[in-house]
Amino acid sequence: MSFQAGDKVEIVSCADDPRAVGLTGRIEDEVPPGQLTEGRWTVGSIDIFVGPVLCRTAELRKAN
């Protein structure tokens, strides 16, 4: 599965920050992730207390 910038996603697990699990956010990456982020997507706009996190594709699910 691939995402595009602005896609709303649910975080089903997150090794980067477990506090983000169960929350929703938006994909910030304009292009698919590469070596710099070790293949992880940047998810932002999550919560006032949780900053942007890096998540692998398997840790995310598209939200409606």
C-alpha positions, 0 to 999 in steps of 0.5 A, spaced: 500 500 500 502 506 498 500 513 501 500 520 498 501 527 502 494 529 505 492 522 506 488 521 513 491 514 516 490 511 523 496 509 526 495 501 528 502 501 531 508 505 532 515 503 534 517 511 533 512 513 539 507 508 542 503 514 544 500 515 537 497 508 537 489 508 535 490 516 533 489 518 526 493 523 523 495 525 516 501 523 511 506 529 510 511 526 505 510 528 498 514 522 495 514 515 498 519 514 503 527 513 502 533 511 506 533 517 510 527 515 514 529 508 513 522 507 509 518 510 514 512 515 512 512 521 516 505 522 520 503 529 523 497 533 525 496 527 530 494 530 537 496 536 541 501 532 545 504 527 540 508 530 534 510 528 528 512 520 528 515 516 523 511 509 521 512 503 516 507 502 511 504 496 515 503 500 522 498 505 518 491 504 515 487 509 511 482 512 515 475 515 512 
